Amino acid sequence: MALRLGIGLVMTAVALFVAGRRIAMLHRLGRAAQPVEPGRTTGAAARLRAELIEVLGQRKLLTWTVPGVAHMLAFWGFLVLVLTVIEGYGALLQRDFHLPLIGTQPWLGFLEDVFILATLVSVVVFAAIRMRHSPAREGRRSRFFGSHLDAAWLVLFMIFNVVWSLLLYRGAQINTGHFPFPGGAFASEAAARLLEPLGATGNDVAETAGLLLALGILLLFLVIVVHSKHLHVFTAAGNIALSRRPRALGALLPVHSVGKPVDFEDPGEDDVIGRGSITDFTWKGLLDFATCTECGRCQSQCPAWNTGKPLSPKLLVMSLRDHALTAAPYLLATDRSRVDALASAAALTPLVGAEGVVHPDVLWSCTTCGACVEQCPVDIEHVDHVVDMRRYQVLMESSFPPEAGVLLRNLEHAGDPWGRGSGARTEWTAGLDFEVRTLNGDRIPDDLEYLFWVGCAGAFDDRAQRTSRAVAQLLHTAGVRFAVLGSGETCTGDPARRIGHELLFQQLAAQNVETLNGAGVRRIVATCAHCFNTLANEYPQLGGDYEVLHHTQLLARLVADGRLTPVTPVDATVTYHDPCYLGRHNRVFVPPRAILGDLPGVRLMEPEHTRERSFCCGAGGARMWLDETLGTRINETRTDELLATRPDIVAAACPYCVDMLADGVALRQEQDRDGGQVAVIDVAEVLLRSVSDPLLTNEPGRAQP
């Protein structure tokens, strides 16, 4: 007993020392980062719910059934097997040790053995998944492409060792008469039958050896975990607890420097805008990087990666994590002259650059669609990190794609990406048989129900103008009293903010908030998903609190209330494309489908990627205004997926999406590849065909199904 106690304590002390040093270094590295922005600990009820659902319930993991169930088995297996660890350490002191109160109950022995086998099953499933989807077989299509594969296999091997060594110990313990359970532990009893031929002495030796082996393997596993990507075993729960709620989508975070909001009207001399070095990230950002499991779910859904571009959300996070760990000796040293060359070189490497940690092509390929955030089982906030790095590049380094300069100049001088100016903002009303009320700086009348936010695309883009007229005509038909700002409207600032020009966003948004508040606006309806997101989620950051509806939400309500009655059969197969900033970012999935489902003659088809898993059109993140020269075009990939449903109409609910998909369909028509006579139009235009006389709604040049 004394010998095995001594060996057990020595092993434990060594393992805890090695693991403790690593944890202490990681803690110091986190303290070297920036303070976290406010709000990470507010909303305790929502955070507790996230822990229950996402951590204990494994909800996000279970969206992928087979790997999700396997991970749940492993997760709950380790939770339950903590009891066997307590029993093991107790047995170092007393051979027949058992847990108080429940330690001899057969049901507990049965439960422990069930989860021993469940953990073993999970190892087999994980191994099969990794072999089936090996990068050697699938190349870039594998979600494990770029992951640390050797470390993953090592951890699976260690989990297998934990299982068999535990069964060895428990089986021998049964044969020596020191097992605490009189029955129920069926797997341990099976192991005991295999060990029975060893006799009393052999089982005595096997019991001690098995116990020390099981504890030793577990302690070695602990050391491996804190030195590998499996650190998420300890950090995931905390990362989820401190993540943005309800999700890190919708609004971007305001800019903070040293934990305080940056005043763009009078910024401090030492304020750093965005992330220009690894220590510019907050400690929560570093926790994000440390928590990455390298599962590749984000990579598998990323539109940039799936169209041959260098951006992988997983590889981006991995590169930032590996950079932080490599540079840590330099960053934490009191005498940097004595730090090894590798750490020194890493610390001095630019964060973004052709020779930097993140290549510019990676940074500017992001559409901010949020598919990575949606998929991540540990709530890493990829989009925030991408935009923060863009902010530094744009505002501190004046480094951005050349074509972005045109967008930014137009926004600065004309207040819209097209450069048309405020005088042209009501040209879209031409051809309507009623007058659209315009506020022109006046306060909103008491009888007005909604301000119609037309948006830049709705005012200046030919296709989006048709949507604006359709919405206006539907609201007029339903008797909704609405008005527009006209020349008083300017860009919401969404493209400026997503490209990283936070100062320009602040200026545009402040101007709009002043206009809206001055007019007494309280209820807004918008046709652009990006305007909708910015008005609803980001303007409150600047004092603009409004009830904001997307036009599909309002139109669906009008149809449900009988104020709009679809009567004319559309007689078409329609496939609906979920805009990222309407669906994934803001959870508006039902209203567009409710509208289409209420139209007589419509056969609604869903594409392969739909709702939360919708595939981006390629226009978000200010990509609408940037050249797409790497890989294949995102809009063409999404177009092919939509055309696979053999539709007559591709319906969307965002002018960017309509433009991108219409261009994709037009290209396929030119190439004689599918396309046919498919029309790409907004949901509102499809509704107008059914509500009104179709002869009055067919505009010249419009393709009809």
N, C-alpha and C positions, 0 to 999 in steps of 0.2 A: 504493500500500500504506500509506504513512504517513497519507494522508488518511483512509482507511477505518478504520485503526487508531485514529487520534485521535478520530474521530466515535464509533466503537464504545465506546471507553473513557469518553468524556464521557457518553454515554447511560447506560452502566452505572453510573457514579458517581452521576449524578443520581437514577436509579431506586433504587439501593441506599440513598442518603441519605433519600429520601422514605419508602421502605418501612421502613428502619431506624428512623426516628423513630416511626413507627406501632407497630412491634414493641416498641420501648423503652417507649412509653406503656402498651401492653397489659401488659408485664412489670411496670411500676410499679403498675399497677392491681391485678394479681394479688397483689403483695407487700402491698398495703394491705388485702387480705382476711384472713380468719382462717386459721390454720394448719390443715393437713389432719389428719383423725383417723388414728390408727395403722392399719397393715395395708394401705396402698395399694401397697406395693412387695413384700409378702411373696408367696410362692408363685410364684417366678420361672418355673417350668415351665408353670404354667397361663397365665401372662401371655404367655409366648412362644408358646404354642399359640394363644391368642386373636389375636395379631398375625399368625400364619401363616394361620389359618382366616378370621378376620373382615376383616383388612386385605388381605393378599395374595390370599386365596381368595374374598373378597367374599361370604361365606356368607349373612349376613343380607340383603344386597342381592338376592341371587339367589332369595330366597323369593318375590319378585315377578319373574317370569321376564323379561319384555321390558325393563322399565327396569333390572333387575339386570344383564342381559347388556350393555345399552348402557353402563351405568356401568363394568362390567368392561373393556369395550373402551377407554373413555376413560382409566380408571385405568392399565391396562397400556400403553396408547398413550403416556401421558406418561412412564411409567417408562422405556420403551424409547427415547423421543425425547429423553431426557436425553443420550443418546449424540450425537444430532445437535447439541445445544447445545454440547457439548464440541468437536465437529468445527467448529462455526461460530466459536467463539472462537479455536480453533487457526488457522482460515483468516484471521483478522485479522492474524496474524503471518506465516503462510506459506500461499500459495494452495493448494498441493497437500498440506496437512496431513492426516494420517490417524492414527487411534488406533494405539498400539503393538500388535504381535502380530496382532490380528484386524482391524485397520483397513482392509485391502484385500480381505478375504474376501467373495466374492459372496453367501454366505449372510447376512452381516450387512447388506449393502445391501438384500437381499430382505426381511429381517426389519424393517428400518426402514421400508421402503415399505409393507409389510403393515400396520404399526401407524399409519402416516400415514393410510392409507385407513380403517382401523378407527376411528380418532378421528373422521374425517369422517362415517362411518356413525353413530357415537354422537350426533353433533350433530344429524343429520337425525332420528334416532329421538326424541331429547329434544324437539326442536322439535315433532314430530308429537304427542307425548304432551301437551305443554303446550297445544297448540292444541285437541286433543280434549277435554282436561279443564280447559279454561279456566274460571275463576270466572265470567266473563261468560256462559258457556253453562250451567254447572252450579250456580252460586251456592255455598251452604254445602256442597253435596255434593262439590265439588271439593277435593281434598287440597291444592291450591295457594291456597285461599281465605285471604287475609290475608298471604300470602308477599310478599316484595319482588320483584314480577314484572319490573319494568324492569331490575333488577340481574341477574336470571337470564338475560334475553334478551341483555343486554350481554355477559355472560360467554360465552354460546353464540356470539355474533358474534365475540368475540375468539378463541375456539378455532378457529372457521372461518378467521379471518385468519392464525392461526399455521400452519394446514395449507397454505393456498394460497401463502403467502409462502415457506414452506419448499420447496415443490415448485418455485416460481419460481427460487429460488436454486440448488437441486440440478440442475434442468434446464439452466440457463445454465452451471453448472459443468461439466456433461458436454460441452457444446458448446465450451467454452474449453479442454478437455483437462486440467482440474485436479480432476476428480471422482476420489475415491480408489478407487472400485469398478469393476473391468473389466466387470462384468455383474451381473445379479440384481436391480438396483434398477428394477423394471419401471415403476413409476409415475413415477419421476424421468426414465426414458428416454422415456416418453410425453410428459412436459412438454418435454423437450429437442427432440423432433420438432416440437412446436408453436412453439418459439422459434427453430428453425433458420433460418427466412427472415430473421431480424434480421441475420444475418451475424456476422462476427468481432467488429467494433466494438460492434454492438448487444448481443451476448451478453456482452462484457466489461463493458459498462455494467449490463446486467441482473444479472450475477453480483454485482457490488459493491452495486447497489441492493437486490437481493433479500436479500443477506446482512444488510445494515444494517436493512432493513425487517423481516426475520424476527426479528432480535435486538431491534429496537425494539418490535415488537409483543409479544414475549415479556416484555420488561421492563415495558411498560405493563400487561400482564396481571398481572405480579407486584404492581404497585402497586394495581391494582384488587382483587386477591384479598385483600390484607391489610387493605383498607378495606371489605370486604363480607362477606356470609355465606359466601362461598367460602373464608374463612379456614380452613375445615375441611380444605382441601387439606394444610395444614401441621399442624393440631392434632388431627385425627382419630386418627392412630396413637397419639399420646401419651395422648389421652383414653381410648382403648380399653385401652391398657397399664395405666392407673391406675384403671380402673373396678373395681367390686366383682366378685369372682369367687365362684362361677361366673356369677352375674348379680345385678343390684340388685333382686332379688325375695325373697320369703320374709320374713326378719327385717328389721326396721327397725334403723337404726344407733342406738346409744346416744347420749345427748345429750353433746356436748362444748362447752366454752367455752374459747376461746383455745387450742385443741388438746388440752385435758385433759378427762377425763371429769368430769361434774358429780356431786358427792356429794349426793344429794337428802336425806340425813339431816342434812348440815351444809354447805349450799351456801355458796360464797364470796360476799362482798358484791358483787363485780364480775362474777359469773357472769351470762351472758346465755343464757336458755333459748330456743333456736330462732333464727329469723331475723326481725328487726324492721327491718332496713335492708340495703341492698345490701352493705355491708361486713361484715355479720354472716355472710354466706356464706363458705365456705372458698374458697381459690384453685382447688380442684378444681371447686367449684360454678360459679365464673366460667368455668373452662375448659369445663365443660358448655355454658354459654350461648354461648360463643364458637364452639363446635364445631357448633352446630345448623345443619343443611344446608337447613332449611325445606322438606324433601321432603314433609312432610305425612302420612307413613305413620302416625305416632302419631295424628294428627287423624282420619284415615280410620277408625281402629279404636276410637276413644274412645266409650264408651257415653253419656257425658254430651253430647258434641258431636253425636252421631248421634240424640239425642232432643231437640234444640233448646235445649240449655242453653249458657250462655256460655263454659263451660270448653273450651278446646282446648289440649292439652299443648304443641303447637307455638307457638301464640300466647302462651301463658304464658311459655315460655322466651324467645321473641323479645322480649316486653315487658321481661323482666328484663335481657336483654342490652342492649337499646336504652337502657334506663334507666341501666345502669352506664356505657355509653359517653357518654351525654349529661351525666351528672353527673361524669364523670372529671376535667374541668378543675378543678372545685371540690374534689373529694376529694383531688387530688394537688397542689393549689396550696400554696405556702408563705405567700403573702399572699392570702387569700380575698377581701379587699376589692376586688381588681382583677379578679376573675373575672366573666365576662359574666353577664347576668341569666338567660339560659336554663339555663346549667349550675348556677347557684345555686338557681334554682327547682326544678330536677330533684332536686338533692341534698337539698332540704328537703321533697320530696314524700313522704308516708307510703308505706311499702311496700304495706300492705293498707288499704283503706278505700274509701268511696264515691267519693272524689276521689283515690285512691291509684293506685299502679302496677298493683296487682292488686285487682280488685273483690271484695268478700266473696262474692258469688254465684259467682264463678269458683273461689275457694278451697274453698268448702263443697260444690261440685257433685261433687267427686272421690270415686269409690268405691274408690280405691286398687287397682283390679282388676289393674293392671300391664300392660294391653294396650299402653300407650305405650312402656314399657321393653322389652317383648318385641319390638316392631316397630322400635325405633330402631336404625339401622345404625351409629351411632357411640357407642352405649352411654351415652346421657344418662340420668341417674337421676331422672326426674320425680317419682316417688312420694316419695322422700326429701325433695326440695325442698318439695313440698306439705305433708307432715307437719311439716317443720321450721317452715314459716310458721304452720301451725296451732298448734304448740307455743307460739310467741311470743304469738299472739293469745289463747290460752286462759290461759296461766300468767303472762304479763307484762301483758296488757291486759284480761284477764277478758272477752274479746269472743268470743262464739260464738252460734250460732242459739239462740233462746230455748228451743225444745223439747229441746235438748241438756241443759238444766239438770235435767230430770226423770231422764234417763239417769244423769247424774253423781251426783245425790243418791241414787238407788237403789243405785248401785255403792258409794258411800261408806258408806251406812247399812245396806244389806241384803246387799251382796256379790253382787248380780245385777241385771241391767237391769230385771227385772220388779218388783223390790221385794218379793219373796215371802219372802226370808230362808232361813236354813239349815234351819229346821225342816221345810220342805216339800220338801226335796231328794230324798226317797225315795218321794214319793207316786206317781211313775210306775210303781213296781213292783206297784201294785194290779192284780189280775187275773192275775198270773203264777201258774202252778201249782207253782212251786218257790220256795224262799227265796233271795234274792240276798244273798250275804255282804257285810257292812258292817264296815269296819275300826274305825270309832268311836274313832280315836286310837291304836289298837294298831299294833304293827309287823306288817308283812306276813308271813303264815305261809310257811314254807319250801315248802309244796306248791302255792303259788299261782303261776299262770303269768303272769297279767296283772292290772293294775289297770284297770278300766273307768272312763275319765273320761267321765262322763255329760254334763257341760257344763250351762250355764244353760238353753239351749233344750231340751235333752234332758230336763231335770228339770221345766220349767215350761210349755213350749209344747205345746198339745194335739197338734198334728201330730207334733212331734219326740218326744213321749212314746211314740207308737206305734213310731217308729224305735228308741228305746231298748229297748222291750220286745221288738221283733223281733230286735235284736242279742243281747240277753240270752238269748232263747229259742234262737237259733242256736248261741251259744257253749255253752249248757247241753246242747243236742242233740249237739254235737260232743265233749262231754266236756272242754271247756276249763275249767280251774279259774280263776275270776276273782272279784274283789271290787270294791266301790265305796267311796269315802270317805264317802259319806252327808253328814251335816251338816258334816264336815270339809272339804268341797270349797267353793271360792268361785270367782268369775269369774276366768278367766285374765288378764283385763285388756285383751284385744284391743280392745274398743270404746273404752276409755279411751285407749289408746295411739294408735289411728288417728284419734281426734278431736282429739288433741293434748295430752291431760292426762297427761303423762309421769309426774308425781308420783303420781297415783292408780294408774297402771299399776305403778309400782315398788312401791307398798304392797301391792297385790293379789298381784303376782307373788312378792314376798318372802314373803308369808304362805303361799302355795301351795308354794313351794320348801321352806320350813321344814317344812311338813306332810309333803310327799312324802319329803324326805330323812330326816325323823324316823321315818317308817314304813318306811324302807329300800326304797322303790319303785325299781325299775330298768326295768320294762317296762310301757308304757301303751298302751291302745287307745282311740281317741277317735272319735266319730261326727261331730263338728262340724269342718269344714275349718279354721275360724278357730282353734279350740282346738288342733287338730292342729299348725297352723303355729306358734302361739305356744309350745306345749310343746316342740316339736322344735327350733325355730330361735331362739327368743328367750330361753327360760329358761336356756340355757347362759350367757348374759350375766350371770346372777345366781347362778350356781353350781348350776343344776339340769340335770344331764346324764342323760338317760334315753333308752332305746330306745323311740321313739314310732311306733306304727303307726296308720294310718287304718283304720277298720273294714272298708273294702272290701279293703284289702291283706290283713288277717288272714282275712277270709271267703274270698277267692280262694285263699289258701294252704290253708285247710281243705277247700275243694272239690277242689283239685288233689291233696291228700293222701288223699282218700277219707274224711275224717272227716265231711263233709257230702255227701250224695248227692241231687241234684235228680232227682225221679222223676215228679212230677205235671206234666203239660203245662200251660204257662201260656197258650198259644195267643193271643198278642197281639203287635201291632206296638209295639215300644218304641223311643222316641228318648231318648238319654242327653244330659243337660246337664252339661258340665264345669264344676264350681265353680271360680272363679278361684283361690281359695286352696288348692285341692287340685291342680288341673291346672297352670295357668300358673305359679303361685308355687312349686309343689313337684314338678312333673313326674310326678304320679300319674295316668297316662292309661290304662294297661293293665288294672289289677285290676278296676275297675268293669265294663269291657267284657268281661273274661274271665268274670266271674260271669254277666253277662247272656247271653253267648254259649254258656255251658254249660247254659242252661235249655232243656229241651225245649219246642218250640212257640214260642219267642221269635224274632221277626223284628226284628233290630236295625237301626235307621235312624239316619243321621248328619244333623244339621241343617247349614245352610250354614256357620255359624261353629262350629267344633269344635276340640277339643284346644287347642293354643297360641293359636288364634284364636277361642276361645269368647267369646261375647258375655255380658257381666256380667248378673246378675239384678237388680242395683241395690242390694243390701243391704250391700256391703262399705264399708270406711272409715267405719264407724259410721252409714252412711246408713240402716240398718235403723230407726234411732230418730229420724230427721229427716224433716220434711215435704218432699215433692217437689212443688213448685208451679210450677216452671219447665219449659216444654216439655212433651213427653209423658213418661209414666212408663216408666222403663227396663224394668221387669218386663213391661209390656204389649208392648213391642217384641220382647223376647226370647220371650215367650209366642207371639206371632204367628209367629215364625220356627220355633219348635218344632212348632206346630200345622200348619205347612205340610207336614210330613212325614206327615200323616194318621195319628197314632199312636193306640193304645188307652191306652198308658201313657207318661207323661213321667217318666223316672227321673232322680233326682239323688243326690248323696252329701254333702249339707250341709243342715242344718235351715233355714238362712236361705234357701237356694235353693228348697227345697221350699215354704216359706211364700210367698215372692214369686211363684213360678210358679203355685202353687195359687190364689193370689188373682187372678192374671192369667187363668187358665183359667176360674175362677168368673165373672169379669167378662164374658168372651167368651160364656159360656153364658147369662148374663142378657141379653146383647145379641143372642142368637141368631146369633152369628158364630162358626162352627166350634165348638170346644169339645166338643160332643156329650156323650158319657159318659166323656170322658178322665179318668183318674185321675193325680194327681201324687203320687208316693210315692218313698221312698228305695229304693236298690238292695237294701238288706237286706230290705225288705218284699217285693220281687219274688222274691227268693231264698226267703224263708220260704213263699211260696205254693207253690213247687215242692218244697221239702224236706218240708213237713208236709201233713197233710190239709187241703185248702182250707177245709173247713167249720169248722176250728178257728182259722183265721187271718183270717176275714172279721169285722172288728170292726163294731159297730153304726155306721151312718152313713157307712160307707166306700163310695165309688163303686167299682164293679167294671167292668172292661172287658168 
